[in-house]
Amino acid sequence: MPSSDQIRAKLGLGPRPKPLFGHNRSHAMNATQKISKPNLQNKWVVINGQRYRVKLTAREMRTLDKKGISLASVE
């Protein structure tokens, strides 16, 4: 069973996205922590007739759909 990094490499995707960090700034310039998490979803991907479960972002699913790689919904 290949690792998720190996499956992502076969699909032509980079490493799994990480959350983005920053600050919310009020009018008084007070800084509070802000985190933007990636939209990860579990999907089944078919590669060479084998099905693999992979966590993909919504953007990555659109990219794979454009490339013509078949995605199946989680069962």
C-alpha positions as CSV (number, residue, x, y, z in Angstrom):
1,M,0.0,0.0,0.0
2,P,1.7,3.3,-1.1
3,S,1.7,6.2,1.3
4,S,-0.5,9.2,0.7
5,D,2.6,11.2,-0.5
6,Q,3.3,8.6,-3.1
7,I,-0.3,8.6,-4.3
8,R,-0.3,12.4,-4.4
9,A,2.9,12.3,-6.5
10,K,1.3,9.9,-9.0
11,L,-1.6,12.3,-9.3
12,G,0.8,15.2,-10.0
13,L,-0.1,17.0,-6.8
14,G,2.3,18.6,-4.3
15,P,2.4,18.0,-0.6
16,R,-0.8,18.2,1.5
17,P,-1.8,21.8,2.2
18,K,-1.3,23.3,5.6
19,P,-3.4,25.9,7.4
20,L,-2.6,29.6,6.8
21,F,-2.0,31.8,9.9
22,G,-2.4,35.5,10.3
23,H,-4.0,38.2,12.3
24,N,-7.4,39.9,12.4
25,R,-6.8,43.6,12.7
26,S,-9.5,45.9,14.3
27,H,-9.8,49.6,13.7
28,A,-7.8,50.2,16.8
29,M,-5.1,47.9,15.3
30,N,-5.6,45.1,18.0
31,A,-4.2,41.8,16.7
32,T,-6.1,38.5,17.2
33,Q,-5.1,35.2,15.8
34,K,-6.7,34.0,12.6
35,I,-6.4,30.5,11.0
36,S,-7.7,29.6,7.5
37,K,-7.9,25.8,7.2
38,P,-7.9,24.0,3.8
39,N,-11.1,22.5,2.6
40,L,-10.0,18.8,2.9
41,Q,-12.4,16.0,1.8
42,N,-12.0,12.2,1.6
43,K,-12.2,10.9,-1.9
44,W,-11.5,7.6,-3.6
45,V,-9.1,7.9,-6.6
46,V,-8.7,5.2,-9.2
47,I,-5.1,4.8,-10.4
48,N,-4.3,1.8,-12.8
49,G,-7.5,0.0,-11.7
50,Q,-6.6,0.3,-8.0
51,R,-8.8,2.4,-5.7
52,Y,-7.0,4.6,-3.1
53,R,-8.6,6.8,-0.4
54,V,-6.9,10.3,-0.4
55,K,-7.6,13.5,1.4
56,L,-8.0,16.2,-1.3
57,T,-8.9,19.9,-1.2
58,A,-11.8,21.2,-3.3
59,R,-9.3,22.9,-5.6
60,E,-7.3,19.7,-6.1
61,M,-10.5,17.8,-7.0
62,R,-11.3,20.4,-9.6
63,T,-7.8,20.1,-11.0
64,L,-8.0,16.3,-11.2
65,D,-11.4,16.5,-12.8
66,K,-9.9,18.8,-15.5
67,K,-7.1,16.3,-16.0
68,G,-9.6,13.5,-16.5
69,I,-8.7,11.4,-13.4
70,S,-11.7,9.6,-12.1
71,L,-12.9,10.4,-8.6
72,A,-15.4,8.2,-6.7
73,S,-17.4,9.4,-3.7
74,V,-16.6,8.1,-0.2
75,E,-18.6,4.9,0.5
